[in-house]
């Protein structure tokens, strides 16, 4: 566990890393990196590029900052802002004592440009722009909740049509300041994409923002499209599933990092949302999200289920299929929730987020192997950083909020748009 406030409340939807150099090795070829991006073909992204690559769309990345000098991100990163008080004022410097590379990895998955034809790391929306908004979780003088509320408003005011949040608050509820900020995004037609978190942490519930009505929450699947045990979570707020295992991203310093987690699944989806917005600029948030979930390929139980949401994302179908319009966001309405649970006549501090957590068996759970019953042990994953002149090994201890063996059920009258 991390020390201080971060271990109690805030986690990135990515494991904690300890870097171990193991000696020199030849750099991986850029073509090898591109070939490793299996999701480009298997999830219809290349086919969607025949229509659009996300031109004219800005994706805000609320994270640990983005390094604009990474070759694969050259020309993609706009001047943004820092809300931590510790980073570059444009959001261009990795911040935080841990996982500072996280924001750059996320940005590359959403809108990486590559380093040439069929070379380097390319994102789901390679013609979109990245608006980097740097924050720290549990560090510095500015409260993390307030950093995020301010970052969401900044993203809206500075032209973002999509906001990616590969992080989780380690509680079901969220602060009142988020009511205002996320409502502001909804009122201005901005799609918010959030990572569901990872079971490997041993925590029991997915945290906000993934629990908030109207948010497009992303769960993770393995290379075969099966719900990931370690690199995903479950719950009735999951909207869609995308790859969260055997991922590769561009990291500061010109290296490529193999990684796993819904931190990587979310920006793939954010990039696909950018493709939909570019192809259908007239659609509002409700209809953009509806195209994503309606065109998904069903997995698990027939219809909606808590492991895959509405199914596996299909970028080509989301961009090109004939989808009837809707009048309501399939992921629910934050405004309606606020009207019921944040009445202005009462003190907001006296009204906790109403959620009931009901234990239930987990069909994804691995058979017992002699360990203590009911205890989830955080796995250690062997991940590789491949870059000029060196091969390094990362030992990742999963440290993100997941929904383990429980499914979230809202109290009576609060189940969202299912």
TIBA-367540 format. One line per field, with one value per residue (C-alpha): x, y, z; residue in one letter. Coordinates in Angstrom, 2 decimals. Each point is the difference from the previous one (the first is absolute). Layout:
REM residues N
x: [X | ...];
y: [Y | ...];
z: [Z | ...];
residuo: [a | ...];
//
This chain:
REM residues 418
x: [0.00 | 1.14 | 0.49 | -2.05 | -3.30 | 0.54 | -0.19 | -3.26 | -1.89 | 1.55 | 1.44 | 0.91 | -1.60 | 3.51 | 2.29 | 2.79 | 3.39 | 3.52 | 2.60 | 2.79 | 2.67 | 1.34 | 2.71 | 0.36 | -2.14 | -0.79 | -2.87 | -3.23 | -0.86 | -2.78 | -1.76 | -0.04 | -1.77 | -2.65 | -0.53 | -0.56 | -3.09 | -2.37 | -3.06 | 0.37 | -1.18 | -1.95 | -2.22 | -0.74 | 2.19 | 1.89 | -3.31 | -1.39 | 3.00 | -1.39 | -2.66 | 1.95 | 3.08 | -1.48 | 0.79 | -1.25 | -0.56 | 1.80 | 0.40 | 0.78 | 2.21 | -0.41 | 3.02 | 3.63 | 0.97 | 1.06 | 3.51 | -0.45 | 3.55 | -0.75 | 0.52 | -3.33 | -1.84 | 1.73 | -2.64 | -2.78 | 0.34 | -1.55 | 0.99 | -2.13 | 0.18 | 1.31 | -2.33 | 2.44 | 2.23 | 2.94 | 0.18 | 0.59 | -2.67 | -0.96 | -0.40 | 3.08 | 2.06 | -0.61 | -0.85 | -0.25 | 2.48 | -1.56 | -1.36 | 1.01 | 0.13 | -3.67 | -1.45 | 2.35 | -0.88 | -3.70 | 0.33 | 1.91 | -2.76 | -2.62 | 1.74 | 3.55 | 1.31 | 2.59 | 3.48 | -0.56 | -2.05 | -0.87 | 2.56 | -0.21 | -2.97 | -3.22 | -3.11 | -3.63 | -0.53 | 3.36 | -1.27 | -1.58 | 1.74 | 0.91 | -0.71 | 2.23 | -1.33 | 2.50 | -1.05 | 1.46 | -1.92 | 0.60 | 3.07 | 0.51 | -1.99 | -3.05 | -2.67 | -0.28 | -3.79 | 0.28 | 2.77 | -2.28 | -3.06 | 2.05 | 1.57 | -3.39 | -1.23 | 3.23 | -0.35 | -3.52 | 0.97 | 2.99 | -1.73 | 0.23 | -2.76 | 1.23 | 1.56 | 2.00 | 0.39 | 2.17 | -0.25 | -2.36 | -1.04 | 0.20 | -3.59 | -3.42 | -1.07 | 1.35 | 0.23 | -2.66 | 2.57 | -0.11 | -3.76 | 0.62 | 3.02 | -1.42 | -3.37 | 1.86 | 1.56 | -3.36 | -1.65 | 2.73 | -0.25 | 3.33 | 0.37 | 1.85 | 1.73 | 1.14 | 1.96 | -1.85 | 3.09 | 1.74 | -0.84 | 3.66 | 0.13 | -2.15 | -2.39 | -3.70 | -1.80 | 0.55 | 0.36 | -1.16 | 0.06 | -0.93 | -3.06 | -1.44 | -3.11 | 0.68 | 3.65 | 1.24 | 1.67 | 2.47 | 0.71 | 2.86 | 0.40 | 2.94 | 1.44 | -2.82 | -2.74 | -0.73 | -0.59 | 3.37 | 0.32 | 2.93 | -0.29 | -3.68 | -2.89 | -3.77 | -3.17 | -3.26 | 1.70 | 2.22 | -1.01 | 2.42 | 3.00 | 3.32 | 3.48 | 1.82 | 2.69 | 3.14 | -0.07 | 2.87 | 0.33 | 2.53 | 1.79 | 2.15 | 3.56 | -0.93 | -0.64 | -2.95 | -1.61 | -1.90 | -2.78 | -3.47 | -3.04 | -3.13 | 2.26 | 0.83 | -3.49 | -1.54 | 2.10 | -0.63 | -3.70 | 0.58 | 1.72 | -2.93 | -2.38 | 2.10 | -0.50 | -3.76 | -0.06 | 2.03 | -2.21 | -3.25 | 0.61 | -3.73 | -0.46 | -0.38 | 1.56 | -2.98 | 0.14 | 3.79 | -0.07 | -3.00 | 1.93 | 2.84 | -2.19 | -2.59 | 2.60 | 2.00 | 0.30 | -1.84 | 2.08 | -0.78 | -3.67 | -2.39 | -0.49 | 1.54 | 2.23 | 2.38 | 3.21 | -0.30 | -2.71 | -1.71 | 2.85 | 3.31 | 0.51 | -0.02 | 1.47 | -1.04 | -3.62 | -0.09 | 1.12 | -1.95 | -3.03 | -3.55 | -1.03 | -3.39 | 0.19 | -0.82 | -1.16 | 1.76 | 3.53 | -0.01 | 2.39 | -2.45 | -0.38 | 2.10 | -2.50 | -2.80 | 2.17 | 0.85 | -3.67 | -0.77 | 3.08 | 1.37 | -3.10 | 1.08 | -2.02 | 2.24 | 3.67 | 1.97 | 2.30 | -2.98 | -0.92 | 2.44 | -0.07 | -2.72 | 1.53 | -0.61 | 2.80 | -1.32 | 2.43 | -0.37 | 2.12 | 2.51 | -0.13 | 3.40 | 1.72 | 2.85 | -0.23 | 1.48 | 3.65 | 0.51 | 0.11 | -2.20 | -3.67 | -1.44 | 3.38 | 1.07 | 3.76 | 1.24 | 1.72 | 3.48 | 0.15 | 3.23 | -0.08 | 2.65 | 1.17 | 1.56 | 1.95 | 3.23 | 3.01 | -1.50 | -2.50 | -1.55 | -2.41 | -2.85 | -1.48 | -3.54 | -2.01 | -3.63 | -1.27 | -3.31 | -3.56 | -1.99 | -3.31 | 1.49 | -2.77 | -2.77 | -2.43 | -1.28 | -3.73 | -1.54 | -2.61 | -3.60 | -0.70 | 3.63 | 0.95 | 1.27 | -1.48 | 0.14];
y: [0.00 | 3.52 | 2.35 | 3.03 | 1.11 | -1.70 | -3.52 | 0.78 | 1.89 | 0.39 | -2.45 | 0.09 | -2.79 | -1.36 | -2.09 | 1.49 | -0.38 | -0.72 | 0.23 | -2.57 | 0.42 | -3.39 | 0.93 | 1.12 | -1.31 | 1.09 | 2.43 | -1.47 | 0.99 | 2.49 | -2.51 | -2.46 | 2.61 | 0.65 | -3.71 | -0.40 | 2.22 | -2.88 | 2.08 | 2.20 | -2.83 | -2.22 | 2.82 | 1.67 | 3.06 | -0.30 | -0.41 | 3.09 | 2.00 | -0.33 | 2.48 | 2.16 | 0.06 | 2.48 | 3.26 | 3.05 | -1.79 | 0.80 | -2.63 | 1.36 | -2.33 | 0.66 | -1.85 | 0.42 | 2.26 | -0.80 | 0.25 | 1.71 | -0.91 | -3.70 | -0.74 | -1.79 | 3.07 | 2.70 | 2.43 | -1.56 | 1.81 | 3.42 | 2.39 | -1.02 | 0.84 | -1.24 | -0.30 | -1.61 | 3.00 | -2.32 | -0.30 | 1.98 | 2.67 | -1.52 | -3.53 | -1.02 | -1.54 | -3.33 | 0.67 | -2.12 | -2.13 | -3.19 | -0.89 | 3.33 | -1.64 | -0.98 | 3.05 | -0.37 | -3.67 | 0.83 | 2.83 | -2.23 | -2.62 | 2.61 | 2.11 | -1.17 | 0.98 | -2.73 | 0.75 | -0.78 | -2.11 | -3.19 | 0.93 | 0.94 | 0.24 | 1.28 | 0.82 | -0.80 | 3.56 | 1.02 | 3.30 | 1.17 | 2.42 | -0.58 | 2.65 | -0.96 | 0.93 | -1.04 | -1.00 | -1.91 | -2.47 | 0.40 | 2.21 | 3.75 | 2.75 | -0.13 | -2.59 | -2.65 | 0.32 | 3.72 | -0.49 | -2.29 | 2.24 | 2.94 | -2.11 | -1.15 | 3.60 | 1.09 | -2.79 | 1.11 | 3.67 | -0.77 | -1.98 | -3.65 | -2.16 | -3.08 | -0.31 | -3.09 | -0.90 | -3.08 | 0.28 | -0.92 | 1.54 | -2.81 | 0.58 | -0.50 | 3.56 | 3.21 | 3.58 | 2.62 | 1.94 | -2.83 | 0.38 | 3.49 | -0.80 | -3.14 | 1.69 | 2.85 | -2.53 | -1.61 | 3.37 | 0.87 | -3.34 | -1.50 | -3.80 | -1.19 | -3.40 | -1.67 | -3.15 | -2.62 | -0.98 | -3.33 | -2.94 | -0.69 | 2.67 | -2.02 | 2.91 | -0.83 | 2.80 | 2.06 | 3.66 | 3.28 | 1.35 | -3.44 | -0.12 | 3.30 | 0.12 | 0.98 | -1.07 | -2.54 | -2.55 | -2.43 | -3.55 | -2.12 | -3.25 | -2.22 | -0.74 | -2.48 | 2.47 | -1.69 | 2.15 | 0.52 | -1.19 | 2.18 | 2.90 | 0.87 | 0.14 | -0.46 | 1.87 | 1.37 | 3.26 | -1.71 | 1.19 | -1.67 | -2.33 | 0.52 | -1.55 | 0.34 | -2.69 | -0.29 | 3.74 | 2.21 | 3.76 | 2.78 | 1.25 | 3.06 | -0.32 | -1.65 | -3.48 | -2.32 | -1.63 | -3.28 | 0.34 | -1.11 | 1.45 | 1.99 | 3.06 | -1.19 | -1.17 | 3.40 | 2.07 | -2.55 | 0.66 | 3.76 | -0.10 | -1.89 | 2.57 | 2.63 | -1.90 | -0.05 | 3.71 | 0.82 | -2.14 | 1.27 | 3.57 | 0.60 | -2.66 | 0.91 | -1.93 | -2.35 | -1.06 | -0.30 | -2.33 | -1.81 | -0.74 | -1.45 | -2.32 | -0.91 | -1.21 | -2.01 | -3.78 | -1.76 | -2.12 | -1.87 | -0.23 | 1.01 | 3.74 | 2.21 | -1.55 | 1.38 | -1.38 | 1.30 | 2.63 | 0.00 | -1.99 | 0.32 | 3.30 | 0.07 | 3.22 | -0.54 | -0.69 | 2.89 | 2.34 | -1.39 | -2.03 | 1.25 | 0.74 | 1.54 | 3.15 | 0.03 | 2.74 | -1.19 | -1.07 | -3.80 | 0.44 | 2.15 | 3.65 | 1.74 | 2.85 | -2.39 | -1.59 | 3.40 | 0.98 | -3.07 | -0.31 | 3.53 | 2.06 | 3.59 | 0.41 | -2.46 | 0.11 | -1.90 | -1.34 | -1.77 | -1.87 | -2.81 | -1.62 | -2.68 | -3.32 | -3.51 | -2.52 | -3.55 | -2.96 | -2.61 | -2.83 | 0.97 | -2.36 | 1.33 | -0.95 | -2.46 | -3.28 | 0.04 | -1.03 | -0.36 | 3.69 | 1.59 | -0.02 | 3.36 | 1.69 | 1.48 | 0.16 | 2.75 | -1.64 | 0.91 | 0.42 | -0.04 | 2.87 | 1.25 | 3.44 | -0.02 | 3.04 | 1.21 | -1.84 | -1.90 | -2.58 | 0.46 | -2.04 | 1.43 | -1.83 | 1.25 | -0.56 | 0.62 | 2.98 | 1.24 | -0.03 | -2.88 | -1.59 | -3.38 | -2.49 | 2.50 | 1.75 | 3.48 | 0.42 | 3.42 | 0.43 | -0.21 | 2.47 | 0.76 | -2.70 | 1.90 | -0.22 | -3.75];
z: [0.00 | -0.64 | 2.85 | 0.94 | -1.43 | -3.36 | 1.43 | 1.77 | -2.67 | -3.43 | -2.46 | -3.66 | -1.97 | -0.61 | 2.20 | 2.12 | -1.67 | 1.20 | -2.80 | -0.09 | -2.69 | -1.09 | -2.45 | -3.61 | -2.82 | -3.53 | -0.33 | -1.27 | -3.53 | -0.50 | -2.27 | 2.88 | 2.13 | -2.65 | -0.50 | 3.73 | -0.19 | -0.68 | 0.94 | -3.08 | -2.24 | 2.38 | 1.29 | -3.33 | 0.51 | -3.31 | -1.84 | 1.72 | -1.25 | -3.52 | 1.17 | 2.45 | 2.19 | 2.46 | -1.76 | 1.86 | 3.31 | 3.26 | 2.72 | 3.45 | 2.05 | 3.72 | 1.30 | 1.06 | -2.89 | -3.56 | -1.48 | -3.40 | -1.04 | -0.30 | -3.72 | -0.31 | 1.36 | -2.06 | -1.23 | 2.08 | 3.33 | 0.55 | 2.79 | 2.96 | 3.69 | 3.33 | 3.00 | 2.42 | 0.59 | -0.65 | -3.79 | -3.17 | -0.42 | -3.38 | 1.36 | -1.96 | 2.81 | 1.73 | 3.67 | 3.12 | 1.87 | -1.39 | -3.44 | -1.50 | -3.44 | 0.25 | -1.78 | -2.97 | -0.38 | 0.08 | -2.53 | -2.43 | 0.10 | -0.86 | -2.64 | -0.64 | -3.44 | -0.49 | -1.30 | -3.67 | -2.38 | 1.89 | 2.65 | 3.64 | 2.36 | -1.54 | 1.98 | -0.72 | -1.30 | -1.50 | -1.42 | 3.26 | 2.35 | 3.65 | 2.65 | 2.95 | 3.46 | 2.65 | 3.50 | 2.91 | 2.12 | 3.72 | -0.38 | 0.22 | 1.63 | -2.28 | 0.85 | -2.73 | -0.17 | -0.65 | -2.57 | -1.99 | 0.26 | -1.26 | -2.77 | -1.29 | -0.23 | -1.71 | -2.55 | -0.86 | -0.24 | -2.25 | -2.68 | 1.04 | -1.44 | 1.90 | 3.47 | 1.00 | 3.68 | 0.54 | 3.77 | 2.77 | 3.29 | 2.54 | 1.16 | -1.55 | 0.71 | -1.45 | 1.29 | -0.69 | -2.03 | -2.52 | -0.33 | -1.30 | -2.19 | -1.62 | -0.51 | -1.69 | -2.38 | -0.72 | -0.58 | -2.51 | -1.82 | 1.08 | 0.30 | 3.12 | -0.27 | 3.25 | 0.80 | 2.05 | 2.02 | 0.53 | 2.25 | 0.62 | 2.70 | 2.38 | 0.54 | -0.08 | -1.83 | -3.11 | 0.90 | -1.46 | -2.66 | -1.38 | 2.28 | -1.24 | -2.22 | -3.60 | 0.02 | -2.58 | 2.29 | -1.60 | 1.17 | -1.31 | -1.92 | -0.86 | -3.45 | -0.64 | 0.90 | 3.33 | 3.08 | 1.69 | 3.57 | 1.11 | -2.44 | 0.36 | 2.44 | -0.06 | 0.83 | -1.37 | -0.98 | -2.62 | -3.49 | -2.41 | -0.07 | -1.80 | 0.07 | 3.33 | -0.33 | -2.14 | -0.70 | -1.12 | 0.38 | -0.59 | 3.11 | 0.78 | -1.25 | -3.29 | 1.38 | -0.40 | 3.00 | 0.06 | 2.54 | 1.01 | 1.72 | -0.73 | -0.09 | -3.51 | -0.93 | 0.77 | -2.46 | -2.75 | 0.55 | 0.31 | -3.38 | -1.51 | 1.50 | -1.80 | -3.27 | 0.54 | 0.81 | -3.10 | -2.25 | 1.56 | 1.19 | 0.41 | 2.69 | 3.67 | 2.89 | 0.36 | -3.64 | -0.11 | 3.00 | -1.45 | -3.21 | 2.09 | 2.08 | -2.65 | -2.50 | 2.56 | -0.35 | 2.82 | 2.37 | 3.18 | 0.94 | -2.77 | -0.02 | 2.62 | 2.67 | 2.64 | -1.55 | -3.57 | 0.30 | -3.38 | -1.56 | -1.85 | -1.76 | -3.82 | -1.37 | -3.61 | 0.93 | 2.45 | -2.78 | -2.95 | 1.12 | -0.40 | 3.60 | 0.83 | 2.13 | 3.71 | 2.33 | 3.17 | 0.89 | 0.42 | 2.93 | 1.91 | 0.97 | 2.62 | 0.07 | 0.96 | 2.67 | 1.48 | 0.09 | 2.10 | 2.20 | 0.35 | 0.83 | 0.45 | 3.18 | 1.81 | 0.81 | -2.68 | 2.70 | 1.56 | -3.18 | -0.80 | -3.42 | 0.37 | -1.00 | 1.29 | -0.51 | -0.19 | 0.26 | -2.72 | -1.44 | -2.67 | -3.01 | -1.12 | 3.26 | -0.34 | 1.99 | 3.48 | 0.12 | 3.72 | 0.85 | 2.66 | -0.96 | -0.97 | -0.43 | -3.33 | -0.33 | -2.29 | -2.97 | -1.18 | -3.76 | -2.01 | -2.48 | -2.40 | -0.94 | -3.46 | -1.17 | -1.52 | 1.38 | 2.88 | 1.11 | 3.39 | 2.02 | 2.01 | 2.94 | 0.28 | 3.16 | -0.84 | 2.00 | -1.31 | 1.21 | -1.49 | 0.70 | 1.02 | 0.71 | 0.61 | -2.33 | 0.73 | 0.35 | 0.49 | 2.71 | -1.19 | -2.76 | -0.80 | -2.49 | -3.02 | -3.46 | -0.47];
residuo: [x | x | x | x | x | x | x | x | x | x | x | x | x | x | x | x | x | x | x | x | x | x | x | x | x | x | x | x | x | x | x | x | x | x | x | x | x | x | x | x | x | x | x | x | x | x | x | x | x | x | x | x | x | x | x | x | x | x | x | x | x | x | x | x | x | x | x | x | x | x | x | x | x | x | x | x | x | x | x | x | x | x | x | x | x | x | x | x | x | x | x | x | x | x | x | x | x | x | x | x | x | x | x | x | x | x | x | x | x | x | x | x | x | x | x | x | x | x | x | x | x | x | x | x | x | x | x | x | x | x | x | x | x | x | x | x | x | x | x | x | x | x | x | x | x | x | x | x | x | x | x | x | x | x | x | x | x | x | x | x | x | x | x | x | x | x | x | x | x | x | x | x | x | x | x | x | x | x | x | x | x | x | x | x | x | x | x | x | x | x | x | x | x | x | x | x | x | x | x | x | x | x | x | x | x | x | x | x | x | x | x | x | x | x | x | x | x | x | x | x | x | x | x | x | x | x | x | x | x | x | x | x | x | x | x | x | x | x | x | x | x | x | x | x | x | x | x | x | x | x | x | x | x | x | x | x | x | x | x | x | x | x | x | x | x | x | x | x | x | x | x | x | x | x | x | x | x | x | x | x | x | x | x | x | x | x | x | x | x | x | x | x | x | x | x | x | x | x | x | x | x | x | x | x | x | x | x | x | x | x | x | x | x | x | x | x | x | x | x | x | x | x | x | x | x | x | x | x | x | x | x | x | x | x | x | x | x | x | x | x | x | x | x | x | x | x | x | x | x | x | x | x | x | x | x | x | x | x | x | x | x | x | x | x | x | x | x | x | x | x | x | x | x | x | x | x | x | x | x | x | x | x | x | x | x | x | x | x | x | x | x | x | x | x | x | x | x | x | x | x | x | x | x | x | x | x | x | x | x | x | x | x | x | x | x | x | x | x];
//
